[in-house]
Amino acid sequence: MKQKPNLNRALLTLALCLGGLSATAQNQKVSINVKNATLEQVFKSIERQTSYRFSFMNKTIDSKADITYNGSNTTVQMC
């Protein structure tokens, strides 16, 4: 199914755009450098670097390792 990679990209975009409940949460920065990673691996990377926590059901996200992203010192901000 071709829509799964698009769903992963949409979820990753959502993850990077999440706003926090406080001003300090909105200014958190992350560096993500992954090649052929799963969305779960990307979420774990963000969790290690911030106070954000992700909750999802494994059956709702694609487990295919097809995400490549390189970004350093990227601000997580509210969209």
matplotlib code that plots the C-alpha trace (Angstrom):
import matplotlib.pyplot as plt

x = [0.0, 1.5, -0.2, 1.8, 5.0, 2.8, 1.2, 4.7, 5.7, 2.5, 3.0, 6.7, 5.6, 3.0, 5.6, 8.0, 5.2, 3.7, 3.4, 4.0, 1.9, 4.5, 6.7, 9.8, 8.4, 7.9, 11.6, 13.0, 15.5, 16.2, 18.8, 17.6, 20.0, 18.5, 18.7, 16.2, 14.6, 11.1, 8.7, 9.0, 12.8, 12.3, 9.8, 12.2, 15.0, 12.7, 11.7, 15.4, 16.1, 12.9, 10.2, 7.7, 6.2, 4.4, 1.7, 0.5, -0.8, 1.8, -0.9, -1.7, 1.8, 3.9, 6.9, 8.8, 12.2, 12.0, 12.5, 15.7, 16.0, 18.9, 18.3, 20.4, 19.3, 15.7, 13.2, 10.1, 7.3, 3.5, 2.0]
y = [0.0, 3.3, 5.4, 4.1, 6.2, 9.3, 8.5, 8.2, 11.5, 13.1, 11.7, 12.8, 16.3, 16.3, 15.1, 17.9, 20.5, 19.5, 22.4, 22.1, 23.3, 25.8, 28.3, 26.2, 23.2, 25.1, 26.0, 22.5, 21.6, 18.3, 16.8, 13.9, 12.1, 8.8, 6.7, 4.0, 4.3, 3.4, 6.1, 4.5, 5.0, 8.7, 9.1, 7.6, 9.9, 12.9, 11.5, 11.1, 14.8, 16.4, 16.1, 15.0, 11.5, 9.7, 7.2, 5.1, 1.7, -0.3, -1.4, 2.3, 3.1, 1.5, -0.4, -0.2, 1.3, 4.0, 7.3, 9.2, 12.6, 14.9, 17.9, 19.5, 21.9, 22.0, 23.8, 21.9, 24.4, 24.6, 24.6]
z = [0.0, -1.1, 1.5, 4.5, 3.8, 3.4, 6.8, 8.3, 6.9, 8.2, 11.7, 11.7, 10.7, 13.4, 15.9, 15.0, 15.2, 18.5, 20.9, 24.6, 27.5, 28.6, 26.8, 27.7, 26.0, 22.8, 22.7, 22.8, 20.1, 18.6, 16.3, 14.3, 11.9, 10.8, 7.7, 6.9, 10.4, 11.5, 12.8, 16.2, 16.2, 15.2, 18.1, 20.5, 19.4, 20.0, 23.4, 24.4, 23.7, 24.9, 27.5, 24.8, 25.0, 22.2, 22.5, 19.6, 18.7, 16.7, 14.2, 13.3, 12.1, 9.4, 10.8, 7.5, 8.0, 5.3, 7.0, 6.2, 7.9, 8.8, 11.0, 13.7, 16.4, 15.1, 17.2, 18.1, 17.7, 17.7, 14.2]

ax = plt.figure().add_subplot(projection="3d")
ax.plot(x, y, z, "-o")
ax.set_aspect("equal")
plt.show()
